[in-house]
Amino acid sequence: MKKKMKKTAKMRGSHTCGYGMKKKHRGAGSRGGRGFAGQYKHKKLMIKKKFPERLEKKKFKSLTDRGFRKDIKSINITHLMTLSEGKKEIDLATIGFQKVLGKGGVDRPLQVKAKLFTKIAKDKIEKAGGKAIAG
């Protein structure tokens, strides 16, 4: 039975042992560095093709971007009084406001319907004889 020759034995005396040019079998110099060395320099295209997530820029996301804080449209009592000229009831959801703030004064009783009220705004509306309906 004939014994199978190993590759190293086969290559003996072949000058380069199957590595092509002599330079190619040196350290990491022929590869431009080991591993991901040079990923932002000379290996950029290879990294971009095989591992695109490595070159992505990470953007800071604020609480609003992540959905923790939503933009709430608010209105002050001063503007509320000008909007409700001659009316006794006002529904802020139909106008597009969610919150009533307490800047200004209330001169007549009003029934205000809104999603949110500040404590001061609620007190001012109720002092004037009106109602602050949250919901």
N, C-alpha and C positions, 0 to 999 in steps of 0.2 A: 504494500500500500504506500502510495506516494504521500509524503508529508507536505501539508499546505504551508507556504512561505508567508511569514508576517510582512506587513507593509514596510516596516523599518528595515528588515533584511533585504527586501526587494530593492529598496531605494539606495542601498549602500553603493557608494562610488558614483552616484548620479549627480554629484556636484551641488544640487539644491534640494534634494530629497522631496520633491513634489510641491515645494512652496513657491515655484516660479523664480523670481529674482531673489538674490540673497538678502536684499534689504527688507523684503516683505516678512521675513521670519524673525525680525527683531522685536523689541518690546512693544509698546503701544504707539510708537512714533509713526508707524505706517498707517495707523487707524486714526490719527489725529487726537490721541488721548484715550484713556480707558473710560468705558461707560458713557455717562452723559457729559463728560468734559467737553467744553466747547459748544454746548447746546445753544448758546446765544451768539455764537461767533460763526465758526466754519461748519458746524453740523446743523445749522438752523433749518435748512430745507428738509433734512431727514427727520428731524424732530417734529417739524410742522406736519409732515405727512403721516408719521406713525403715532405720534403722541401730541395731537393738537391742544389738548387740555393743559399741557405743561407751559405753553406760551400765552395762554389766556390771561388777561389782566383782570384781577379781582377788584370789583367796584364795591365801595362801601355802600351799604343799603341802610337808609334811615328807617325809623319806625314807621313812617308813613308809607314808604315803599314796600315794607314787609307786611303791611295791612294791620298794624297794631293801632295806629291812630288815624282816624278818618277826619276829613275836613267837615267841620260843622259850621253851617251858615248861621250867623247870629245877627240879632238886631237889638238896638238899644231902645229903651222906653220912649225917648225923645222922638225917634223916627216912627215908632209905633203909634204915637199920638197923631202925627201928621198923616199916616196911612189910614187911620180910622176916623177921619173927619165925618161926623154925622152918623156913625155906626155905634152900636152897643156891643156887638159881638165881632170878633175877628179870629179867623183860623189861619195860623201862620204856615201850615203845611201846604195850603193851596197857593200861597205866595212864593214859597220856596225857602222858608227859614225854619230852623229847628230849635234854636235857643234864644231866650229873651235875657238880655243883660240889663243891669240896673242903673245905667247912666241917664240922668234926666228926671223929670217929675211927671206924675199923673194928676190931671186936673179934673177928671170926671170918671165915674164908674165904668169899667170895661170888663167884658168877659173874654179872656184871651185863652186860646187853645194852642198849645205848642208841645213839642216833645220834651224840651228841657227848660228849666227856669233857674236863674241864680237865686240865692236866698234873699238878697236885697230886692231884686225885681219882684219876686213873689210878695214880699212884705209891702212894697210900695203900691202894688195893684190892689191888694186886699185892704190897705189903709184908706184908699180912695173909695172903697165900697164895691170894688169889682171882684172878679173871680179869676184865679189862675189855674187852668185845667191842664195837667200834664198827661201826656199819653199819646 
